[in-house]
């Protein structure tokens, strides 16, 4: 029986897209088979961990032969629902948002950015990449009317919780948060925090550890 996403440990779930990425690269160069050892080397993960992670899928591979690249990629694509189109709305149209709006990789994962929102009167009504920027005040109603399941927050910190509340009222199921704040949401809402300040702090610490004299 195929596992459900809710059955999989979070560290494993985070690695599955990495396997998918390497399988797509393997297909691009015409590779038909790949072993857990090869995947492990590419991702710097022990081969035992690779086999354990992929053991959650229906496709187990064959000892001594490895995994069928195309079939395993298709299994992961189905398992992670990557081929299913998913509409998303973004609030806070600044520089980071502009980079996300023009990022070409979303389509590979079925994410379609369909709405933009901001509270700056100078931006409202303008278009970016063919998408009109709407007023934040219309956020909840427009998300509800268009059944948007994913919200992306790239607002300043002080506006993030208010925007979150509007997204929840609009019926979103998941939120991708780029604001450096812990959002308060109902238990039914899944939040992914992309806190750049935390990542920079880790980089700073690691750099200092490698250069103790500085």
N, C-alpha and C positions, 0 to 999 in steps of 0.2 A: 504494500500500500504506500502511495506517495505521501510524504510528510506534508504538513501544513506549515506555512510561514511562522505561525504562532508556536509551533513545536521546536523551532530551531533556535539554538543559543545565539544571542546577538553578535558575538565575535564571528561565528560561522556565517551568519547572514551578511555581515559586512564583507566577507571574503568572496562570497558567491559572485558578485559583479566583477571582481578582479579576475576570477577564472574565466568568466564570459568574455572579458576584454582580451585575455591572452588567446582564447580559442578563436575569436574573430581575427586576430592577427595571424594565427596559424593558418586559417582558411585562406587569408589573403595571399599567402606564399605557397599555397597548394599542398599543405600538410594534411594527411588523412588520419594519422594516428598520433596520440600523444600520451605519455605515461605520467603517473603521479610524480615521479622523480623529476621529469622535465618541467612540469608545472611548478613544483616546489622550488626548483632552481630559479625559474623566471621570477617568482614572487618572494623568494627567500623565506620559504615556509617548509618545514619538514614534510617529507613525502607521506609520513604517517598521518599528519594533520590534513593533508590534501585528501587522502583516501577517506578519512573520517568525515570531513566536510561533505564530500561528494556522496558519501554513503547515505545521506539524508534524501538523495534523489533516487528515482526509479532506475536510472542508468548507473550501474555499478562498475562498468568496465570489465576487462578480462585480464587476469594475472598473466604476465609475460607478453601481453599484446598491447595493453593500454586501453585508452578510451578512443572511440570513434569521434573525431573532432566535430564533424558536422552534426552528428546525432546528439552529442553532449551539449553543444551550443544551443541546439533547438530545445533540448530538455530544460536548460537553464532559462532560456527566453520564455518558455511557457510557464515554468515554475515561478519566475519573478514577475510574470505578467508584463514583460517588456514590450510585447507586440500590441498590447491593448492600449488604444489611445486614451490619454488622461489629460483633461483640460485643467489649466492652472491660471490663477490670477495673481498679479504682482502689485504690491502697494509700496509706494515710495520710489519715485522715478528719478534717481540720482545717478552718479557715475557708476556705482556697482550694478545698479539695475540695468543701465545701458549695456554693460558688458554681458550680463545674463541674457538680455533680450536678443543680443546678436550671437549668442553661443550656439554653434551648429550641432553640438553633441546631444541636445535634448531629444531630437527626433529619433535617435537610435534607441532611446529608452521610452519612447511612446509619450513623452511629455510635450504638450502643445500649449504654449503661452497664448491665451486668447483675450485677456483683459489687463489693462493697466489703470492704476489709481494714484492720485496725488492730491494734496491739499493746497498746492501753489496755484493761484489763479492764472499766473503767467504760463503754466504748463497745461492746464485743463483745456481740452479741445484740440491740442496738438497731436500729431501722430509720430510714432517711432516704429519703424519696420512694418508699417501698414496697420499698426494698432493705435486706436484713439485713447488718449489719457482722459479718464473720467474722474469726477470729484469723489473724494473719500466719503462724503456724505451719502453717496449712492451705492457704496460698496455692498452692504448687506443685502439690499433689495436686488441688485444686479446678479450677485452670486446665487441667490436663491432662485431667481427667475431662469438662470442659465445652467443651474445644477453643476456648479464648479466644485470639484472635490478637493482641490489642492490650493492652498494659499501660500504665497511667497512674500516674506516681509523684509524689505530693505530700507525701512524708515529709520530716522534717528531714534535713539533709545527712548526718549520721552514720549514718543508717539506709538511705540510698538504694542503696548498692552491694549490701548484703545482700539488699534487696528485689529488686534487679535480678537477682541470682543466682537467687533463687527463681522469678522470672518466666521467666527463660531455662530453668530446669529444668522449668517448667510448660509449655513449648512455645510461648511467645509469639513472634511474628514481628517485631513493632514495639513500640517503647517511646516514650511521650511523657513526657519528663522535665522536671519543674518544680523539681527540687532543684538548687541552684547547685554542681554537681559534674560532672566529666567521668567518665561511666560506662565501665567496662571490660566489653565484650561481645564475643561471637564475631562474625566478619565477616558472618555470615549475618543478624544482627539489625540492623534499621534503627532508629536513634535520632533523635528530634527533641528538641532541647534548647530549653526555654522559660525561659531564665535571666533573671529579672526584675532581678537585681542588675546584669547587663550593660546592660540597657536603661536602668536608672536612671543608671548611670555615664555613658552616652552623653548622656542628657538633661542631666545635671549639666554635662558638658563644653560642650555646645552653648549652654547658658544662660550659662555663664561667658564664652564667646567673644563673646556678644552684649552682655554687661555687664562689660567689662574692668575697670571701676573698683571692682567689688564683690569 
